Amino acid sequence: MLPAVPDRAVDELGRTEGGPETLGLLVRDQHTRRLLLLRAVLDAAEAAAPDICPAAALARLRDDWSLLEEAERLEPPAHRRGRHLGDVPGDGRPDGPVPGPGWPGGFGPEPGRPGDALPAPGRPYGFARASAHASASPFSSPPPDGRTTAPAYATTGSPLVPEEVYGPPGPSSVSGGPYGPPGSPLVPDGPAGPAGLPPVAEEGTTARRLPPPSPVRALLLHPFIGPWARDALRTLGAGTGPRTAGDIHEQALALAHFGALAAVAAARAGVSYRLRLTAHDGVLTLPSLGALRTGGPGCGARDVTVVHRRGRLTLRARGEADVVVRLESGAGAWSEAAAWTPAYTLPGLLPGSAPVPLDDLDPYRTARGGPRPDTLSGPADLDEADRKHWLHTWSGTAAALGTGGERRLAESVTLLRCLVPLAVPPGSVPGGTGGSCSGTRREAFGAVLSSAPATATAFAATLVHEIQHTKLAALGDMTALHHAGPAPRHFAPWRPDPRPYDGLLQGAYSHLALADFFQRSALSATLTTRRDAAWAQHARYQAQVGAVLPALVGSSDLTVRGRRFVDRMVEVYERLAEQPPPRGHAARATAYVRAARTLWNQRHAPGG
């Protein structure tokens, strides 16, 4: 099973930087969680009452999963390596597939039973193809404790996570198998390092590079599977009251999206098929390929027949001309039709590293419904000029990241899986310096949301900031750092409103990394203007962190691991103070923080 988070990983992350092994540990754990969420969706659909998940919807879900299995079976052997959907290495052998819950169902040969495609007796979570057992659930056998409903989210110790694979129950933690799910950066006897970085090896293993995840696995590990699974689970839950029209609509969107995922995976694997997908509100999105606009906004649900033959998709909607789409290697698909918008990617940050999707199409790229943080704008739809601006800025981002230290660049290469363009904040000029916004979503590990960056340096700083949130959120999933409540009561000089302790820790962590990034940039700069600009940024971030460190360190809610983590943050702060900025920058930064505190006290202090 996944080991407990080692102290060295806590120390590295507390110092705001993670080495290859530590980053691989975070990725591996997050991949396992994503797969468990997918498994939970399938179990929830199977367990839902007919008025929640009608028989037709469940049958369609089963068909879509069978298509995914067919894609897995037919993909190139270099990707497959003897594994199947559903395999979680559990016996310590390289490439030794066993039925397990890491993939949502699926099956693999039981050790000692070569070629047997049926789940082993006593293993309640494997399943056979629906065609082999038409009367059996194609997702799972009934849970061993006789439950009739599936939990919204699997946790360690639940029937979805047998202890013999995932270890004993722990507090709000889901651990992975012994080497993580297939396709993750670390696997038995052959851990492949993140793209562009050296291979990563656990102690006692031999490092060698393996092929990248297969198209099927890559799709199921995409950041937006997390938000999709969250929405699907919510709509499949029985709830406490009658279902609204909105609930029914969101469920239809979620199940239709899974069908689109299956169609893309099968096309990537070369499976020929003819099936019917559903476009909602005039758009059919095929993840990693592009989107078809049909019928116009407000047209509701509309059937689209999709035929795949030899790398070519034909999309047919009633009353409209056929749209022929040709798949491209990696991501994207080309078509002459104006109704088709291809997915867009930016080049890898390093030569040979994976391209980074610039996704303005996926329906789950931003939060659906509910309140949006007031610091973020809504999603952006890019035109050709917008994409050129992103590409121009992106082309200098790797060099800008490198000025802040090699690990800043390495972390972005390892953890950044997708960029989501946001609209320019009100009052700002696209591509200008009037303002920007960025963010991450805890359920979408690997995705960074950002408005159009003004410069490569500004974009590099955005990545440093958001990658810190990504790392800390992933670490918090693996081990508790504090037990503080959600009450917003702490002063943070970067926000006008009070912050809960967790928000204070997240903000201080990202600002500490920015202080380090800009100090290194200032020390390496040759141009006076760039050096002064970097020192000014460093001074402000350093002063902001210094203003909140006493509250972080003095909290009695810190766990042992949390105190170790915060102590490492203090070490970084003190190291940065050994090379202070020019006096004028330091004075202005101190005055800025003092003014922010005075204003905050006037608004929020008791009796203020």
Protein Blocks (a to p, Z undefined) as FASTA:
>chain_A
ZZdddfklmmmmmnopacfklmmmmmmmmmmmmmmmmmmmmmmmmmpcfklmgfklmmmm
mmmmmmmmmmmmmmcfklnnopaehiacfkhpahiacddfkbggiadddehiahiabdce
hiakbccdfklmmmbcfkbccdfklpabdcfbdcehiaklcfklnopadehiacddfkop
ehiabdghiaccdehiacdddehiacdddddddfklmmmmgfklmmmmmmmmmmmpgbjb
dcdfklmmmmmmmmmmmmmmmmmmmmmnopacddddddeehiacdehkbccdehiahklp
addddddeehiacdddehiacddddddehiacddfbfkbccddddddfbghiacddddfk
bmklpceejjddfkbccdddddfklmmmmmmmmmmmmmmmmmnojklmmmmmmmmnbdcd
ddddehiaehianbccddddfklghiacddddfblklmmmmmmmmmmmmmmmmmmmmpcf
bfcdfbdfbdcfkbcbdcdfklmmmmmmmmmmmmmmmmmmmmmpmbfklmmmmmmmmmmm
mmmmmmmmmmmmmpckbcfklmmmmmmmmmmmmmmmmmccdfklmmmmmmmmmmmmmmmm
mmmgghZZ
